[in-house]
């Protein structure tokens, strides 16, 4: 049996844990342990696991203790963004396979170390940018690779939504959380010490030391789609602008951003943009644009030659569901069972690529300058 533990069974973590419970039977996998620094989350996870299996799970309040127990084969990491890379590194160095939620990391040095650890240990690691397991996206990837849209020249990702209070918490929720309910030091991880703040703990996505908000949460998915469909691993340069258009809460991160990226390390130079506004839901589209046509995904699913006045223009055709595609969690469990890292839909190298793009975008946002990536030194500098 594959013995799985989860660290961070909060909102997203509970959803991923349920997926592992759902698909685990097919692959002889079982969630036997849960770890969280908040007592309410620990109690809820224990209840869910008891109801699912009829047995008592192992419950931990510290991640190091869960790893040190040496009772697991794999771990699901669904903690706040700033903890992912260090926890992933610790998991694989403890001999565990891992399913790690996105972003794989949001500090470059920690992300470099996590990737090195995965490669060194050979563990089976899936990163949670789940569009790579969507049947239509996998069909779009195949059709682009077949040359349907010609040479790629541009990619545009526009994901707007009306959500002015996204990731913030009501005052009653904040007042209800006491420092005695959690392990604040464990939450801070590698961040500098600071007084307990329930706003940071419950709304970490709004605070720049812990997350980049829209970039870590949504651009990870959008730019990972660009990488998946174009075959490019990470951008050469990135420049980001952002501000708060309408949000009036306690957030530090902007509610409106746009990032322009240039690609070309793989030999095909093209530009990409990512844009999100939380003030208005008008517009959600993802386009990979080539010399013969475009792949329109996310909102409509088709290859189209419209806009190309040439006999070589692509013919209009729908993007179907690619046969044989399985759920993201099922793909990970299957690969763990077969010890097949090559079969992963989103391995650590793919997670590293989306992390690099998002770290570049974030660094540019706060510096107000263009950032460039050196893939040899694995460093980001102004330029």
C-alpha positions in Angstrom: 0.0 0.0 0.0 1.1 3.6 -0.8 0.9 5.4 2.6 0.1 9.1 1.9 0.2 12.0 4.3 -1.0 15.5 3.8 0.4 18.7 5.1 -1.9 21.7 5.0 -5.5 20.3 4.8 -7.1 23.6 4.5 -9.6 24.7 1.8 -7.5 23.6 -1.2 -5.7 20.9 0.7 -8.9 19.2 1.8 -10.1 19.2 -1.9 -6.8 17.5 -2.9 -7.0 15.1 0.0 -10.5 14.0 -1.1 -9.1 13.4 -4.6 -6.5 11.1 -3.2 -9.2 9.3 -1.2 -11.3 9.0 -4.4 -8.6 7.7 -6.7 -6.5 5.9 -4.1 -8.5 2.6 -4.2 -7.5 2.0 -7.8 -3.8 2.3 -7.0 -3.8 0.8 -3.5 -3.0 4.2 -1.9 -4.4 5.5 1.3 -4.2 8.8 3.2 -3.0 7.7 6.6 -1.7 10.9 8.2 -2.5 14.6 8.3 -0.4 17.6 9.5 -1.5 21.1 10.2 -0.4 23.9 12.5 -4.0 25.0 13.2 -5.9 22.8 15.6 -9.2 23.3 13.7 -7.7 22.0 10.5 -6.2 19.0 12.2 -9.5 18.1 13.8 -11.4 18.5 10.5 -8.9 16.4 8.6 -8.9 13.6 11.3 -12.7 13.5 11.1 -12.7 13.3 7.3 -10.2 10.4 7.3 -12.0 8.5 10.0 -15.3 8.8 8.1 -13.5 7.8 4.8 -11.6 4.7 6.1 -13.2 3.8 9.4 -9.8 3.9 11.1 -7.9 6.4 13.2 -5.3 8.5 11.2 -2.0 9.7 12.5 -2.2 13.5 13.2 0.7 15.8 13.5 1.1 19.5 14.4 4.7 19.8 13.0 5.8 18.8 9.5 9.2 17.7 10.7 7.6 15.3 13.1 5.5 13.7 10.4 8.6 13.2 8.2 10.7 11.9 11.1 8.1 9.2 11.9 9.2 7.4 8.8 5.7 5.9 8.4 4.8 7.3 4.9 5.7 6.6 1.3 4.4 9.9 -0.1 3.1 13.3 0.9 0.7 15.9 -0.4 1.9 19.5 0.1 -0.9 22.0 0.2 0.4 24.7 2.6 0.7 28.5 1.9 2.8 29.4 -1.1 6.0 30.4 0.8 6.4 27.0 2.3 6.1 24.8 -0.8 9.7 24.7 -2.0 11.3 24.0 1.4 8.7 21.4 2.2 9.1 19.7 -1.1 12.9 19.5 -0.6 12.4 18.1 2.9 10.0 15.5 1.6 12.1 14.0 -1.2 15.2 14.1 1.0 13.2 12.0 3.5 12.6 9.5 0.8 9.0 10.4 0.0 7.3 11.0 -3.3 5.3 14.2 -3.4 2.3 15.9 -4.9 3.0 19.7 -4.4 0.4 22.4 -5.0 1.5 25.3 -7.1 3.6 27.4 -7.2 6.4 24.9 -6.7 8.3 27.8 -5.1 8.2 31.6 -4.9 11.8 32.3 -3.8 14.3 31.4 -6.5 17.1 30.0 -4.2 14.6 27.7 -2.4 13.1 26.6 -5.7 16.5 25.8 -7.2 17.3 23.7 -4.1 14.0 21.9 -4.4 14.5 21.0 -8.0 18.1 19.8 -7.3 16.7 17.6 -4.5 14.1 16.1 -6.7 16.6 15.3 -9.4 19.2 14.0 -6.9 16.7 11.7 -5.1 14.7 10.5 -8.1 11.4 10.8 -6.3 8.1 10.9 -8.2 6.9 14.5 -7.9 3.8 16.0 -9.4 3.1 19.8 -9.3 -0.5 21.0 -9.1 -1.0 23.0 -12.3 -3.9 20.8 -13.3 -4.6 22.1 -16.7 -1.9 19.7 -17.9 -4.4 16.9 -17.2 -7.4 18.5 -19.0 -8.2 16.4 -22.1 -8.8 19.4 -24.3 -5.5 21.0 -23.3 -3.6 17.8 -24.0 -5.3 17.6 -27.4 -4.3 21.3 -28.1 -0.7 20.5 -27.1 -0.6 17.6 -29.6 -2.2 19.7 -32.4 0.2 22.6 -31.9 3.1 20.1 -31.9 1.8 18.8 -35.2 2.3 22.3 -36.7 -1.4 23.1 -37.2 -0.9 26.8 -36.3 2.6 27.2 -37.8 5.5 28.9 -36.0 4.4 30.4 -32.7 4.8 34.2 -32.6 2.7 35.2 -29.6 0.7 33.9 -26.6 -2.0 35.9 -24.7 -3.6 34.9 -21.4 -6.4 37.2 -20.2 -8.2 36.0 -17.1 -10.5 38.7 -15.7 -13.0 38.2 -12.9 -15.2 40.2 -10.7 -13.8 39.5 -7.3 -12.8 42.7 -5.4 -12.5 40.9 -2.0 -10.6 37.9 -3.4 -8.6 36.1 -0.6 -9.5 38.6 2.2 -11.3 37.6 5.3 -14.2 39.1 7.3 -13.4 40.8 10.6 -15.3 38.2 12.6 -13.2 35.4 11.1 -10.0 37.3 11.9 -11.0 38.0 15.5 -12.0 34.3 16.0 -8.4 33.1 15.4 -6.1 33.2 18.5 -2.4 32.8 18.5 -2.8 29.9 20.8 -4.8 28.0 18.1 -1.8 27.8 15.7 2.0 27.5 15.6 2.9 30.9 14.3 6.6 30.2 14.1 6.0 27.2 11.9 3.8 29.3 9.6 6.6 31.9 9.2 9.0 29.2 8.0 12.1 31.0 6.6 10.5 34.4 6.8 11.8 36.9 9.5 10.1 36.8 12.8 7.2 39.2 13.4 4.2 39.5 15.8 1.2 37.2 15.2 -1.2 38.7 12.7 -4.4 36.8 11.9 -4.8 38.8 8.6 -1.5 37.3 7.3 -2.3 33.8 8.5 -5.9 33.7 7.1 -5.1 35.9 4.0 -1.5 35.1 3.2 -2.1 35.6 -0.5 -2.6 39.3 0.1 0.9 39.9 1.6 4.0 40.2 -0.5 6.3 38.4 1.8 4.3 35.2 1.6 2.6 35.3 -1.8 2.3 37.4 -4.9 -1.4 37.0 -5.0 -2.7 36.9 -8.5 0.7 35.9 -9.8 1.3 32.9 -7.5 -2.4 31.8 -7.6 -3.5 32.3 -11.2 -0.5 33.3 -13.4 1.1 30.0 -12.3 -1.7 28.2 -14.1 -1.9 30.5 -17.1 1.8 30.7 -17.8 2.1 26.9 -17.3 -0.4 26.6 -20.1 1.9 28.7 -22.3 4.8 26.5 -21.4 2.8 23.3 -22.0 1.4 24.4 -25.4 4.6 26.0 -26.8 7.2 23.6 -25.3 9.2 26.5 -23.8 10.6 25.9 -20.3 10.8 29.5 -18.9 11.0 33.1 -20.2 14.1 35.1 -21.0 12.6 38.3 -19.7 9.6 39.6 -17.9 8.1 43.0 -17.1 5.1 43.6 -14.9 2.8 46.5 -14.0 0.1 46.3 -11.3 -2.0 48.3 -8.9 -5.2 48.2 -6.8 -8.1 49.2 -9.0 -10.9 48.9 -6.5 -9.9 46.8 -3.5 -10.2 48.7 -0.3 -9.1 46.0 2.2 -5.8 45.4 3.9 -4.0 43.8 0.9 -0.5 44.6 -0.2 -0.7 42.8 -3.5 -2.4 44.4 -6.4 -5.8 43.4 -7.8 -4.9 44.2 -11.4 -1.7 43.2 -13.2 -0.3 42.7 -16.6 3.0 41.0 -17.4 4.9 40.9 -20.7 7.3 38.0 -21.2 9.8 37.1 -24.0 10.7 33.5 -24.8 13.3 32.0 -26.9 15.6 29.7 -25.0 14.2 26.8 -26.9 15.0 28.5 -30.2 11.5 29.9 -31.0 11.4 33.5 -30.0 7.9 34.8 -29.2 6.2 37.2 -26.8 3.6 36.3 -24.2 1.3 38.4 -22.0 -0.6 37.6 -18.8 -3.3 39.9 -17.5 -5.9 39.8 -14.7 -8.3 42.4 -13.3 -10.5 41.6 -10.3 -12.7 44.6 -10.9 -14.6 43.3 -13.9 -15.2 39.9 -15.3 -15.3 41.0 -19.0 -12.9 38.8 -20.9 -11.3 35.5 -20.3 -9.3 34.0 -23.1 -6.1 32.2 -23.8 -4.6 32.3 -27.3 -1.5 30.7 -28.8 -0.9 32.6 -32.1 1.1 31.2 -35.0 2.0 32.1 -38.5 -0.8 29.8 -39.9 -3.5 30.3 -37.3 -4.3 30.3 -33.6 -5.2 27.8 -30.9 -8.1 29.3 -28.9 -8.4 27.6 -25.5 -10.0 28.1 -22.1 -13.1 29.9 -23.3 -13.6 28.3 -26.7 -11.7 25.3 -28.0 -10.7 25.4 -31.6 -7.9 25.8 -34.1 -8.6 28.7 -36.5 -7.0 30.3 -39.4 -9.2 33.4 -39.2 -7.0 36.5 -39.4 -4.3 34.8 -41.7 -4.8 35.9 -45.3 -2.7 33.1 -46.8 -3.3 29.8 -48.7 -1.3 28.3 -45.8 -3.9 29.4 -43.2 -5.0 26.7 -40.8 -8.5 25.3 -41.3 -11.0 25.8 -38.6 -11.5 22.7 -36.5 -12.6 22.0 -32.9 -10.1 20.9 -30.3 -11.5 17.6 -29.0 -10.9 15.7 -25.8 -7.6 13.8 -26.0 -8.4 10.1 -25.3 -6.9 8.3 -22.4 -6.2 11.3 -20.2 -6.7 10.7 -16.5 -7.2 13.0 -13.5 -4.1 14.8 -12.2 -4.1 13.0 -8.9 -4.7 9.6 -10.6 -1.8 10.3 -12.9 0.5 10.9 -9.9 -0.7 7.8 -8.0 -0.3 5.7 -11.1 3.3 7.0 -11.7 4.1 6.4 -8.0 2.8 2.9 -8.3 4.8 2.2 -11.4 7.9 4.3 -10.5 7.5 6.2 -13.7 8.5 9.9 -13.5 8.4 10.2 -17.3 4.7 9.6 -17.2 3.9 12.6 -15.0 1.7 15.3 -16.5 3.5 18.1 -14.6 6.9 17.0 -13.2 9.2 19.2 -11.1 10.9 20.6 -14.1 7.6 22.0 -15.4 6.9 23.3 -11.9 10.3 25.0 -11.9 9.4 26.7 -15.2 6.2 28.2 -14.0 7.9 29.2 -10.7 10.7 31.0 -12.6 8.2 32.9 -14.7 6.2 34.0 -11.7 9.2 35.0 -9.6 10.5 37.1 -12.5 7.0 38.7 -12.8 6.9 39.4 -9.1 10.4 40.8 -8.9 9.6 43.1 -11.8 6.3 44.3 -10.2 8.1 45.5 -7.0 11.3 46.8 -8.7 9.5 48.5 -11.6 12.2 47.1 -13.9 12.4 44.3 -16.5 13.9 41.1 -15.2 15.9 38.5 -17.1 16.7 34.9 -16.3 20.1 33.2 -16.7 19.4 29.4 -17.1 23.0 28.5 -16.6 23.5 30.4 -13.3 19.8 30.0 -12.6 19.6 33.6 -11.5 17.3 36.5 -12.1 18.7 40.0 -12.6 17.5 43.4 -13.8 18.0 43.9 -17.5 
